[in-house]
Amino acid sequence: MMALFLCLWLTSQDVKIKEAVERAFRNPFSNVTKESVGIIPNKDVSATYQQQGHFQSVSAVEMETMRHLSDDLSKLLKQDENVTSVKIDLTPEGLNINIFDRAQKPIFRPNTAQFTDYGSWVFSTLAWEISRYTTFHIELEGHTEAKAETGGDVHGKWELSTDRANTARHTLVDNGVADKQIFKVSGFADTSPMAGYPPDDEINRRVTVLLKLKESVQALSDKSDLPEEPATPSNDTPKN
């Protein structure tokens, strides 16, 4: 049955795939195309193993996993035509998911770290999808705009952004995400605005969920452990 399946699969493929399979059988220990780490050609540079200094980017299989998750989340968290509530970016390290606390569609109650019904739905939906993938390191970031709302004299923008990130953590864990997958919960107040937007734009009021592949985290960690290169001696001589 497996042989029949392979024959049927091969006959339905284009010439490039057939040539790649032929090369794979002739030399199974090398990449079968210049654009791939496997049999299926892939022109996405970020999906191939490339040495960049001491960092090795994620594999094609892992990149495909992230694409599937990104597509699934995009379908589940359908956007309104007039309000962008969720932005998902695929990077070589993983997925960056920004959930915006917009005035037209807030995810938090004003001046608090308590979710609205919509916010609870967004993060519980995220949790159900993320919990299917146990290979991610998860980091959570809370952000505010420059003219940030606060919860009074005691609850400033630093506390508010941190508490909102921690509320997101609780919701993810309560809905199936393993607590051990979460490695960082941070509040940035208004110090890290979205690229291309003024610091006082409401789009900066957000929670960012970073899903990083363990391979990428380890690669970055190994890079940071490398000894620094010795400083180049100066040719300048001291003046009297």
C-alpha positions as CSV (number, residue, x, y, z in Angstrom):
1,M,0.0,0.0,0.0
2,M,2.8,2.4,0.8
3,A,4.5,1.7,-2.5
4,L,1.2,2.3,-4.3
5,F,0.7,5.6,-2.4
6,L,4.2,6.8,-3.3
7,C,3.7,5.9,-7.0
8,L,0.4,7.8,-7.0
9,W,1.9,10.8,-5.2
10,L,4.9,10.9,-7.6
11,T,2.8,10.8,-10.7
12,S,0.8,13.8,-9.5
13,Q,3.8,16.0,-8.9
14,D,5.5,18.5,-11.2
15,V,8.9,18.0,-12.9
16,K,10.8,19.8,-10.1
17,I,9.5,17.5,-7.4
18,K,10.2,14.4,-9.5
19,E,13.8,15.6,-10.1
20,A,14.2,16.3,-6.4
21,V,13.0,12.9,-5.4
22,E,15.4,11.3,-7.9
23,R,18.4,13.3,-6.5
24,A,17.3,12.3,-3.0
25,F,17.6,8.6,-3.8
26,R,20.9,9.1,-5.5
27,N,22.5,11.1,-2.7
28,P,20.3,11.0,0.5
29,F,22.8,12.9,2.6
30,S,22.7,16.2,0.8
31,N,20.2,18.9,0.2
32,V,18.3,17.9,-2.9
33,T,17.8,21.5,-4.1
34,K,19.6,24.8,-3.5
35,E,16.5,26.2,-2.1
36,S,15.5,23.6,0.4
37,V,16.5,21.5,3.4
38,G,14.3,18.6,2.2
39,I,12.7,17.1,-0.9
40,I,10.1,19.8,-1.4
41,P,11.6,23.0,-3.0
42,N,11.3,26.1,-0.8
43,K,12.2,29.5,-2.0
44,D,11.7,31.1,1.5
45,V,15.2,32.0,2.6
46,S,14.2,32.1,6.2
47,A,13.0,28.5,6.0
48,T,16.4,27.0,5.2
49,Y,19.4,26.4,7.3
50,Q,21.8,29.2,6.9
51,Q,24.7,30.1,9.0
52,Q,24.5,33.8,10.0
53,G,27.4,34.4,12.4
54,H,26.8,31.9,15.2
55,F,23.0,31.8,14.7
56,Q,21.3,29.0,12.7
57,S,17.7,29.8,11.5
58,V,14.8,27.5,12.0
59,S,14.2,24.5,9.8
60,A,11.6,24.2,7.0
61,V,9.5,21.9,9.1
62,E,9.4,24.3,12.0
63,M,8.7,27.2,9.8
64,E,5.8,25.3,8.3
65,T,4.5,24.6,11.8
66,M,4.5,28.4,12.5
67,R,2.8,29.1,9.2
68,H,0.0,26.6,10.1
69,L,-0.5,28.2,13.5
70,S,-0.4,31.7,12.0
71,D,-3.1,30.8,9.4
72,D,-5.3,29.1,12.1
73,L,-5.1,32.1,14.4
74,S,-5.9,34.5,11.5
75,K,-9.0,32.5,10.7
76,L,-10.2,32.2,14.3
77,L,-9.5,35.8,15.2
78,K,-11.2,37.4,12.2
79,Q,-10.7,41.1,11.8
80,D,-13.3,43.8,11.5
81,E,-13.0,45.9,8.4
82,N,-12.5,49.1,10.4
83,V,-10.6,48.0,13.5
84,T,-7.4,45.9,13.6
85,S,-7.4,44.1,16.9
86,V,-4.7,41.4,16.3
87,K,-1.5,41.5,14.2
88,I,0.5,38.3,13.6
89,D,4.0,38.5,12.3
90,L,6.0,35.5,11.3
91,T,9.8,35.9,12.0
92,P,12.8,33.5,11.9
93,E,12.5,33.1,15.7
94,G,8.8,32.4,15.8
95,L,5.5,34.3,15.9
96,N,4.9,37.8,17.3
97,I,1.2,38.3,18.1
98,N,0.1,41.8,19.1
99,I,-3.3,42.2,20.6
100,F,-4.4,45.8,20.7
101,D,-6.6,47.4,23.3
102,R,-8.4,49.7,20.9
103,A,-11.1,52.2,22.1
104,Q,-13.6,50.8,19.5
105,K,-12.9,47.2,20.6
106,P,-11.1,47.1,24.0
107,I,-9.6,43.9,25.5
108,F,-9.3,45.5,29.0
109,R,-11.7,47.4,31.1
110,P,-10.6,51.1,31.4
111,N,-7.8,51.7,33.9
112,T,-7.6,48.0,34.9
113,A,-5.9,44.7,34.1
114,Q,-9.3,43.0,33.9
115,F,-10.3,41.6,30.5
116,T,-13.5,42.6,28.7
117,D,-15.6,39.7,27.4
118,Y,-13.9,40.2,24.0
119,G,-10.4,40.2,25.6
120,S,-11.2,37.0,27.5
121,W,-12.4,35.4,24.2
122,V,-9.3,36.5,22.3
123,F,-6.8,35.1,24.8
124,S,-8.7,31.9,25.5
125,T,-8.8,31.3,21.8
126,L,-5.1,31.9,21.6
127,A,-4.5,29.5,24.4
128,W,-6.5,26.7,22.8
129,E,-4.4,27.0,19.6
130,I,-1.0,27.5,21.3
131,S,-1.6,24.6,23.7
132,R,-1.4,22.3,20.7
133,Y,2.3,23.2,20.2
134,T,4.6,22.3,23.1
135,T,7.9,23.4,21.3
136,F,7.4,27.1,21.9
137,H,9.0,29.3,24.6
138,I,6.4,31.9,25.4
139,E,7.1,35.5,26.4
140,L,4.5,38.1,27.3
141,E,4.9,41.9,27.1
142,G,2.5,44.6,28.2
143,H,2.7,48.0,26.6
144,T,1.0,51.4,26.8
145,E,0.9,54.5,24.8
146,A,2.7,57.7,25.8
147,K,-0.4,59.2,27.3
148,A,-1.3,56.0,29.0
149,E,-4.3,55.4,31.1
150,T,-3.5,54.6,34.7
151,G,-5.4,53.1,37.5
152,G,-4.9,56.0,39.9
153,D,-1.9,57.2,41.9
154,V,-0.8,53.7,43.0
155,H,-1.4,51.9,39.6
156,G,0.9,53.7,37.2
157,K,1.7,52.8,33.6
158,W,4.6,50.4,34.6
159,E,2.4,48.5,37.0
160,L,-0.6,48.6,34.5
161,S,1.5,47.2,31.6
162,T,3.0,44.5,33.8
163,D,-0.3,43.5,35.4
164,R,-1.9,43.2,32.0
165,A,0.8,40.9,30.7
166,N,0.4,38.8,33.8
167,T,-3.4,38.7,33.3
168,A,-2.7,37.3,29.8
169,R,-0.4,34.7,31.4
170,H,-3.1,33.5,33.8
171,T,-5.6,33.2,31.0
172,L,-3.3,31.2,28.7
173,V,-2.4,28.8,31.6
174,D,-6.1,28.5,32.7
175,N,-7.0,27.5,29.1
176,G,-4.5,24.8,28.5
177,V,-1.0,26.3,27.9
178,A,1.7,24.6,30.0
179,D,3.0,27.0,32.7
180,K,6.5,25.7,32.1
181,Q,6.4,27.1,28.5
182,I,6.1,30.7,29.8
183,F,9.6,32.1,30.3
184,K,9.1,35.8,30.7
185,V,6.4,38.3,31.7
186,S,7.3,41.9,31.3
187,G,5.8,45.4,31.4
188,F,7.3,48.1,29.1
189,A,5.0,51.0,29.9
190,D,5.4,53.4,26.9
191,T,9.0,52.7,26.2
192,S,8.5,50.5,23.2
193,P,6.0,51.9,20.7
194,M,5.0,50.1,17.5
195,A,7.3,50.8,14.6
196,G,5.8,53.5,12.3
197,Y,3.4,54.9,14.9
198,P,3.7,58.0,17.2
199,P,4.3,57.1,20.8
200,D,0.9,58.5,21.8
201,D,-1.1,56.5,19.3
202,E,-3.6,54.1,21.0
203,I,-2.2,51.2,18.9
204,N,0.7,51.1,21.4
205,R,-1.7,50.0,24.1
206,R,-1.3,46.3,23.6
207,V,-0.2,42.9,24.9
208,T,2.4,41.1,22.8
209,V,2.7,37.3,22.8
210,L,6.0,36.0,21.5
211,L,6.2,32.4,20.5
212,K,9.8,31.4,20.1
213,L,11.0,28.1,18.9
214,K,13.3,26.4,21.5
215,E,16.0,25.9,18.8
216,S,16.1,29.6,18.1
217,V,16.2,30.4,21.9
218,Q,19.1,28.0,22.3
219,A,20.9,29.4,19.3
220,L,20.7,32.9,20.6
221,S,21.7,31.8,24.1
222,D,24.8,30.0,22.7
223,K,25.7,33.1,20.8
224,S,25.5,35.3,23.9
225,D,27.8,32.9,25.7
226,L,30.6,33.3,23.2
227,P,33.7,35.3,24.4
228,E,33.9,38.8,23.2
229,E,36.6,39.5,20.5
230,P,39.6,41.4,21.9
231,A,39.7,45.1,21.2
232,T,41.9,46.2,18.4
233,P,44.8,48.2,19.8
234,S,44.8,51.8,18.9
235,N,47.6,53.3,16.7
236,D,47.3,56.7,18.4
237,T,50.1,57.7,20.6
238,P,49.5,59.9,23.7
239,K,50.4,63.5,23.3
240,N,52.5,65.4,25.8
